[in-house]
Amino acid sequence: MLEIVAVLVLLGTVVWFSMASFSHFERNTPPSRGTLFVTAMTPAGTIVNFMVWRRLTEPVAQNATLLALALGLLAAAVFWSAQKSAPSRLLGRAFSDHTPGTLVDAGPYAYVRNPLYTSYLIYWLAWVPLMGGHWVAIAIFAVMLATYVGAALGEERQLAARLGASYQAYAARTKRFIPWVV
């Protein structure tokens, strides 16, 4: 039963992510190839993870399931907090050329530069314990980690060019994805 709850939390979280991509982010620019990749990979990776999870023959340890549930809830909480902190339509989608003219440094943005990407990465990481460390979940997490690191680096270059010293000072006092770590 706990596994079902964890899966429902993860599926609900990814649906929320998807709905927010239509309602919260700037959409006036045509999507880039990177944006299209993320848009396709999110449901595809989720479906693949779900299908592999359904076919697991060995039960996953309860501690692993609890960790997956906790990570799923954390992903949702970080996403909610980041979404609440950034005004609607201010931020661009991953890999877009949209660069806001103002710096968001409230809420989770006071600690990390990319809390939305952090929430997405926590989501993908949650599948790993839920699937007992299955190689498919690890591979999808690795692909999405590389994808969001690439997106973050590009966005940070754009923000540094547009916002100059204020962004550089912000970047010096915050971490990219995990507060006080990285």
N, C-alpha and C positions, 0 to 999 in steps of 0.2 A: 504493500500500500504506500509506503514512504517513497518508493521509486516512482510510482505514478504521480504523487504530489510533486516530486522534483521535476519530472518531465513536464507536467502541466505548468509549473512556474517558468521553466525554460521556454516552452512554447508560447506562453502568454507574454513573456518578456520580448521575444523576437517579433511577435505581432505588434507590440507597442513600438518597438524600434521602427518597424516598417511603416506604421501609421504616422509616426513623427516625421519620417522622411518626406511625407507629403504635406504635412501641416506646419512643421516648425522651421524647416530650412528654406533658404532662398532658392527659388527654382526658375529665375528669369534667364539663366544662361543654359545653353544646351549641355547635356551631360557629357563628360569626358569618358574616355575608355576606362579609366580607373573607376569612375563613378558607376559605369555600367557593370564592371567586374564585381564591385561590392554589391550592387543591386541584384545581380544574378547569383553570386556566391552565397549570400545570406540565406535565401530560401533553399538553395540546392544543398549547401552544407548542413543546414538544419535537417532537411529531409534525409540525407545520407546518414547523419548521426542517428536520427530517430530509427531508421530502418535497421541499422546495425544493432542498436540497442535492443530492438524488438527480437532480434535473432540470437542474442547472447544465450549460450547454453548453460553457463555457470551463473549463479546468483552473485550480484555485486555485494560486497561487504556493507553492512549497515553504516559503518563510519564513513565509507566512501560516498554512500548515498546522502548522508547528512552533510558532508562537505559540498557535494554538488548542489544540494538544496540551499545551503548557506551562500555559496557563490552565486547562484541564480538570484537570490534575494538581494545580495550585495550589488549585482549588476543592475538590477531594477532600481535600487535606491540611489546609486551613483548617477544613473541616467536621469531619474526624476529630478534630483538635485541640480544637475547640470542644465537640464531643460528649463527648470524654474529660474535659474540664474541668468540665462541668456535670453534676451527678448526674442520673440517669434520673428522669423525671417531675417534675423541679423546674421546668423552663421550660414556658411555654404555647405553643400554636401562634400563628402570626401572627394578629393582630387579635382575640385572645381577651381576656377580662377577667381571666384568671388572672395574678396578680402574685405572684412568689415573695416570701417573707418574709425572704429572705437575699440578699446580694449575691454574685455570682460574679465574682471579679476575678483568677482564676488563668489560666494558659495564654494563649490569644489575648485573653481578656477583660481582661488587664492592659494591652492596647494599644488595643483597640477595644471599644465597648459592644455591638456587634451582629455578632460574627464569623460567626454562622450566616447572617445576611442578606448579609454580605460574600461568603461562599462561594456563595450562590445567585446573587448578581450577577455574580461571576466566571464562574460556569457559563453564564449567559445571554450575557455578553460574549464568551465563547469561540466561540460560534456565528458571530459577526460576521466574524472573519478566515477561519474555516473555509468560509464561504459567499462569500468574496471581497467583503465589505462589502455584500451584498445588502440592499435596503431592508427586506425582511421581517424579517431578523435584527435589524436596527437598530431597527425598530418594536417588536418583541417585547422587546428589551432595554430600550427607553425605557419601555414599559408596566410592566415588572417593576421598573425603577428607581423609578418613581413609586410603585408599590405598596409596595415595601419601605421607601422613605423615609417614606411615610405610616404604615406599621406601626410603624416605629422611633420616630417622633415620639409616637405614641399610647402606646406602651409606656414611653417615657421619662417622659412625664407621669405615668403610673400609678406608676412606680417612685419618682419624686421625691415624690409624695404619700404613698406608703407608707413609704419608707425615709428620707425627709427629708434631713438634713445629710450622712449617709454617702453617699447616692446623689449629691447635689450635688457633694461633694468628688471622688467617682469620676468624674463627668461632666466636671469641670474638668480632670482629669489624663489623660483618654482622648479619643480621637476617635470619631466615630460609626461609620465604615466602614473607613477607610484609616489605618493608624498614622501619626501625625505630620502628616497632611494634612487629612483631612475626616472 
